[in-house]
Amino acid sequence: MSMPFYVAPEQLMKDRADYARKGIARGRSVLVLRYRDGIAFVAENPSRTLHKVSEIYDRIGFAAVGRYNEFENLRMAGIRYADLRGYSYDRRDVTARGLANAYAQQLGTVFSSGSEKPFEVELVVAEVGQDAARDQIFRIGFDGTIVDETGFAVVGGATEVLSEKLGGGFDADADLASAVRLAASCLGERTHLEVGVLDRTRTQTRKFRAVERDELQSLLGGD
Amino acid sequence: MSGVGELSSSFSQFVARVAPEALPRVDAEHVQLAPHGTTIVAASYADGVVMAGDRRATMGSLIAQRDIEKVFGADEFSIVGIAGAAGIAMELVRLFQVELQHYEKLEGVALSLDGKANRLGSLVRGNLELALRGLAVIPMFAGWDVDRRVGRIFSYDATGGRYEETGFHAVGSGAAFARGSMKKTHQPGGDETSAVLSVIRSLYDAADDDSATGGPDLARSIFPVVMTASAAGVRQLPTSDVADLTTRVLEML
C-alpha cells in the first residue's frame, strides 16, 4: 500500500496562489478610476466583441482580467444575482458591496476547497453614487480577498508599476477625457482600448454606458 | 452541446428555477379581491406608435383607484400596457421589464421587437391557470422596430397567442367602444399629435359607455397616461401636454 505524499497546507495554498497569479499576470491590465461625474473602466483589449468591461445593474459596473471563460461566467452570475435581488426587493437594494461579497465568497470557497483549480481572475466591482462621496470601488482577488479602493483600482499583470503611475497623475475631479487619457498613457495603449463609464449625470436609471470607438478617439484626441 | 445553454438568457426561466416563489401568483380563492384595470389603446403614426391607458381600477362596482397607471416603458424602444387583474398585471410588467434588460446585459445586444413580443406572449401563457379562474391579464405591446424603422402593435389572448395589429387596437372592458372611436378618427400615416388626439378621444368614448373605464378627471387633474415610441426612444408625454390635448378633444365634441 502506497502512502500519499504529505504536503503542508502552507505549501498547498502557496502553490495554488502561484498558479492563479501566473495565469493572471499573463493577461493585460484593467484600470478603474473615479472622475468628476462618475467612474471610468479602461481595459487594454484587442477584441471588439469579447468584453472585459460590463454593466451589471443600474449603478454597478464590472471589469475583469484573467481567463475569459471564467470571468465571463462570473459576470453572468453577477447579472443574475443583481436582477434577482432587484426583482425580489427593489432596484435600490442592489449594491456593489453585496455583489462584491457574493463574488468574494465564491472565489474564496473555490480557492480553499482544494479539489477544483482556483479561478485565474481578478475582478473590479464599482458603484456610482448619487454624489462623488458615495462612489465605491471594490477589487476582488483570485482567492476571495476583497479590497475597498478609494480612488482607483488596478488589476492584471504589473499592478504595482501601474498603480504607481496612475497614482501619480490621479485626480478625482478630472473630466472624463483627462481620466481616459491618463489611463491610456499608463497602459501605453491607444488603439486597443475598451472603455465603459458609470455616468451619474445620465438621466436614465441605467448609468452604465460603453464608450464607442468614435467617442473614444475624440476623448483621446486632446493629447 | 450538452451543458451549453443550461441557463438561458431568460430571467423568468432563471427565477422559475432558483426562486419560483418570487414569480407572480395569487390564491385563486381571492379572485374577487383583485382590483381590475381597464382600457388600453394604441395607434401607429408615421414616425412611431402611441399607447395610452385610462387611470381607473375597479373592484366589482367600486372604484378602487382613480390614478392607477397601466402603461409602462418596457425598455428603451417599447411600451407595454396591461388590462385585467391589477396586481398580477403590475408584477407581469415588472417581470417583463427585467426579462428584456436581463437578456440585453447577458447577450450584449437587445432582443428584436418580435423577440420581445414573443417573450411577453410566453409570460402571459405562464399565467393561463390563473386566467382560467378569472384572473386574466391581457397585455398590449407596442414599440419601435429599429431594424424595419416602423412602429408596431401586438395584441394577445389569455393563452399567450400573439397577433400583430395594423393601425390601431384596444384591449380591456372598454375596448369595443375605443376601437369604434378610433375607426373614425385614426389617420394612418398621420403625425404624432393626430395619433395622440385619436387615442385620447377613444378613451373618452370608452369611458362614456363603460363604467369600468375612467374619463379625464378635470377636477383632480387626472389624465390618461400617454407614451410614444419612435426612433428617439420611448417618451411619456408630460401631464400638462396631455391636459392641453384633452381640452382640445373636449372642445371638438
Interface residues (C-beta under 8 A of the other chain):
Chain A: H51 S54 E55 I56 M76 I79 R80 D83 L84 G86 Y87 S88 R206
Chain B: L7 F11 F14 V15 V18 A19 A22 R94 L95 V98 Q101 H102 K105 L106 G108
